[in-house]
Amino acid sequence: MPRLLAIDYGAKRSGIAVTDPLQIIATALETVRSHDLLEFLKKYAVSEEIEAFIIGMPKRLDNTESDNAARVMAFIKQLKKGFPDTPVHTHDERFTSSMALQSMIAAGSKKSDRREKGNIDKISATIILQSYMESKR
């Protein structure tokens, strides 16, 4: 069964999370520099079948798109061009970074690990993916 793949897209780096083949559990996969992201995804798609991409859409509290939304939309355009047969869905990513930090604290992560922004990005992507899967159940 193909996997779902979620991306927490950022200006510098992007967190990536995937489901298991049965699409039950979301797991952090990697943090990749955003300008290398499409190449990473193409290499990943050679070894793993991707059913759909879930992209975190940055929004403000009033549900309007944030300043980063234009950057995310530009990436989605590139993603659709590179993977024309794979559906792309957006999912609200509000509060995922703070939720990721709190989950790291709860898990007993060292302060040095919590300062590493890439770790927060991966966990944020995992939260986006888990939330998306729960919304579809």
ZIWO-V609963 format. One record per residue. OMEGA is omega in radians with two decimals (none if undefined). Layout:
# ZIWO-V609963
OMEGA  OMEGA
This chain:
# ZIWO-V609963
-3.13  -3.10  2.91  3.14  -3.13  -3.13  2.96  -2.99  3.10  -3.11  -3.10  -3.09  -3.10  3.06  -3.12  3.06  3.13  3.02  2.95  -3.10  3.13  3.13  3.12  -3.02  3.04  -3.11  3.07  -3.13  -2.97  2.92  -3.05  3.03  -3.00  3.14  3.06  -2.97  -3.12  3.11  3.09  -3.11  3.11  3.10  3.14  -3.09  3.08  -3.09  -3.11  3.10  -3.12  3.12  -3.11  3.03  3.07  -3.09  3.08  -3.14  -3.12  3.13  3.06  3.13  -3.13  3.07  3.04  -3.13  3.14  -3.13  -3.11  -3.08  3.14  3.11  3.13  3.13  3.10  3.10  3.13  3.10  3.11  -3.12  3.12  3.10  -3.13  -3.13  -3.02  -3.10  -3.10  3.14  3.08  3.13  3.02  3.13  -3.12  -3.13  3.14  3.07  -3.08  3.13  3.13  3.07  3.12  3.12  3.13  3.13  3.07  3.10  -3.14  -3.14  3.11  3.12  3.09  -3.14  3.14  3.09  -3.13  3.11  -3.13  -3.05  3.14  3.10  3.12  3.13  3.13  -3.12  3.07  3.10  3.12  3.12  3.10  -3.10  3.13  3.11  3.11  -3.12  3.11  -3.14  -3.13  -3.13  none
